[in-house]
């Protein structure tokens, strides 16, 4: 099954495409709830990794390269048609970064990469066997999920996603055709602003960092994500420089 899901009706006539990469363990179908607040002229796509929601029966990916190659292949055509923004949350930001590198290599670079609540790549150099105790993973879940019957399922899905990062090798070459912006939350106790500082070296066109009033679990909520989508899209849709 394909990686991309569409959340806007007429993407072919849009001025730009935004691709959302959710955090570890999460699916993208919740983006249906923010469709009414998507800025006009914007085509919204979500990335759906195997093993969740409508891909529940799909076998987990073997490694990060498999995921990046699959997503990159699906994004090549829309990247040729219109400007593209990649927006990744937490682990999704690292995947989005690797997809941006893939698209640059294939000469269809996205316009902008926005990394949200995500440790910069150098923090993964010492990542161990990607098999932390269930308690550590449970602590990373949204409180409402942590207290629900779906918590074991969410922990298993998160573990599967983290395994993609085992042996992750970071390129010494920054993005050269894709602007990069970073965003963290004042109330985020999972990823700090300091842990995101290395993103400034990941593109030759780094556009700066913004801290907003959010905790780690709120970046996929309708209001916060809707605000981010409006901000990152404004540069392309309205022709003005957007402030992430």
C-alpha positions in Angstrom: 0.0 0.0 0.0 1.1 3.5 -0.7 2.6 5.8 1.9 0.7 9.0 1.1 -2.8 10.0 2.0 -4.5 13.1 0.6 -6.7 15.4 2.8 -7.7 18.1 0.3 -10.1 17.6 -2.6 -8.4 19.2 -5.6 -4.6 18.9 -5.1 -3.9 19.2 -8.8 -5.0 22.9 -8.9 -3.3 23.9 -5.6 -0.5 26.5 -5.4 1.6 24.3 -3.1 1.8 21.0 -1.4 2.5 20.4 2.3 3.5 16.9 3.4 3.0 16.0 7.0 5.2 13.4 8.7 3.7 12.4 12.1 5.7 11.5 15.2 6.7 7.9 16.1 3.8 5.6 16.7 1.2 7.9 15.2 -0.8 7.7 12.0 -1.9 10.6 9.7 -5.7 10.0 9.5 -6.3 12.5 12.3 -5.5 15.2 9.6 -9.1 14.8 8.5 -10.1 16.9 11.5 -8.0 19.9 10.4 -9.1 19.8 6.7 -11.5 22.8 7.2 -8.7 25.0 8.5 -6.2 24.2 5.7 -5.4 27.4 3.9 -6.9 27.9 0.5 -4.6 26.9 -2.4 -2.9 24.3 -0.3 -2.7 20.5 -1.0 -2.3 18.6 2.2 -0.7 15.1 2.2 0.0 12.9 5.1 2.6 10.1 5.4 1.3 6.8 6.7 3.9 4.2 7.8 2.9 0.5 7.8 1.4 -1.1 10.9 -1.3 1.5 11.9 -4.7 2.7 11.1 -5.5 1.8 7.4 -2.1 0.0 7.2 -2.6 -2.0 10.3 -2.1 -5.3 8.5 1.0 -4.2 6.5 4.3 -5.6 7.7 6.6 -3.1 9.3 9.3 -1.5 7.1 12.7 -3.2 7.3 14.8 0.0 7.6 14.8 3.7 7.1 16.1 3.5 3.5 13.1 1.5 2.5 10.7 4.1 3.9 12.6 7.1 2.4 12.8 5.5 -1.0 9.1 4.6 -1.0 8.0 8.1 0.1 10.5 9.8 -2.2 9.2 7.9 -5.2 5.6 8.9 -4.5 6.5 12.6 -3.9 8.6 13.0 -7.1 5.6 13.7 -9.4 3.9 16.3 -7.1 7.3 17.9 -6.4 7.7 18.5 -10.1 4.2 20.0 -10.4 4.2 22.6 -7.6 6.3 24.0 -4.7 6.4 21.5 -1.8 6.9 21.9 2.0 7.8 18.9 4.2 6.7 19.3 7.8 7.9 16.6 10.2 7.0 16.2 13.9 9.5 14.5 16.3 10.8 11.3 14.6 8.8 12.3 11.5 11.1 15.3 11.1 14.2 13.0 10.7 12.3 11.0 8.2 11.3 14.2 6.4 14.9 15.4 6.4 16.0 12.2 4.7 13.2 12.4 2.2 14.3 16.0 1.4 17.8 14.7 0.8 16.4 12.0 -1.5 14.4 14.5 -3.5 17.4 16.9 -3.8 19.4 14.0 -5.2 16.6 13.3 -7.7 16.6 17.0 -8.7 13.0 17.6 -7.4 14.0 19.4 -4.2 11.2 20.6 -1.9 11.0 24.3 -1.3 11.1 24.1 2.5 11.6 21.6 5.3 10.1 22.4 8.7 11.3 20.3 11.6 9.1 20.4 14.7 9.9 19.1 18.3 12.7 16.9 16.9 16.2 16.2 18.1 18.7 17.1 15.4 20.3 14.2 13.6 23.5 14.1 15.6 21.5 12.9 18.6 20.9 9.6 16.8 24.6 8.8 16.4 24.6 7.0 19.7 21.1 5.5 19.4 21.3 2.0 20.8 19.5 -1.1 19.7 16.2 0.8 19.3 14.5 -1.5 21.8 13.8 0.6 25.0 11.7 -0.7 27.8 7.9 -0.4 27.4 7.7 2.0 30.3 10.0 4.5 28.6 7.9 4.3 25.4 4.6 4.6 27.3 5.9 7.8 29.0 6.2 9.3 25.5 2.5 8.7 24.6 -0.1 11.4 24.8 -1.7 11.2 28.3 -5.1 10.2 26.9 -3.6 7.4 25.0 -1.4 6.3 27.9 -4.5 5.7 30.0 -6.5 3.9 27.3 -6.8 0.3 26.2 -4.9 1.2 23.0 -1.7 2.0 24.9 -0.1 -1.4 24.2 -0.8 -1.1 20.5 0.6 2.5 20.5 3.8 1.3 22.3 4.3 -1.5 19.8 3.8 0.8 16.9 6.3 3.4 18.4 8.8 0.6 18.9 8.5 -0.5 15.3 9.1 3.1 14.1 12.2 3.6 16.4 13.7 0.4 15.0 14.0 2.2 11.7 16.6 4.4 13.2 19.0 1.6 14.3 22.3 2.2 12.5 21.2 5.6 11.2 24.1 7.2 9.3 24.1 11.0 9.0 25.3 12.6 5.8 28.1 15.2 6.2 26.5 17.1 3.3 23.7 19.6 4.2 20.7 20.3 2.1 21.6 22.8 -0.6 18.3 23.5 -2.4 15.8 23.2 0.5 15.3 25.9 3.1 15.1 24.6 6.7 13.1 26.0 9.6 12.8 24.6 13.1 10.1 24.9 15.8 10.0 23.8 19.4 7.5 24.2 22.3 7.8 26.1 25.5 6.2 23.3 27.4 7.8 20.3 25.6 9.4 18.0 28.2 10.4 15.4 25.6 12.5 17.5 23.2 14.2 20.7 24.3 15.2 23.7 22.2 18.8 23.0 22.9 18.4 19.5 21.5 17.2 21.0 18.2 20.2 23.3 17.8 22.0 21.0 15.3 19.3 21.6 12.7 21.0 24.9 11.8 23.8 22.9 10.2 21.5 20.7 8.1 20.8 23.2 5.3 22.9 25.9 3.7 19.6 28.0 3.8 18.7 27.7 7.5 15.8 30.2 8.2 15.9 30.2 12.0 14.1 28.7 15.0 10.8 29.6 16.6 9.5 28.6 20.1 5.7 28.4 20.5 3.4 27.7 23.4 2.9 24.0 23.0 3.9 20.7 24.6 5.2 17.7 22.7 1.8 16.2 22.2 0.0 19.3 20.9 1.9 19.7 17.6 -0.6 17.3 15.9 -3.6 19.0 17.5 -5.9 20.9 15.2 -5.3 24.4 16.5 -1.5 24.2 16.7 -1.0 22.3 13.5 -3.5 24.6 11.7 -1.4 27.6 12.8 1.8 25.9 11.6 0.3 25.0 8.2 -0.8 28.6 7.7 2.6 30.0 8.7 4.8 27.7 6.6 2.4 28.0 3.6 2.2 31.8 3.5 5.5 32.2 1.7 4.4 30.2 -1.2 0.6 30.7 -1.3 0.7 34.5 -0.7 4.1 35.3 -2.0 5.3 36.7 1.3 8.1 35.4 3.5 6.4 33.3 6.2 7.3 33.2 9.9 7.2 29.7 11.1 
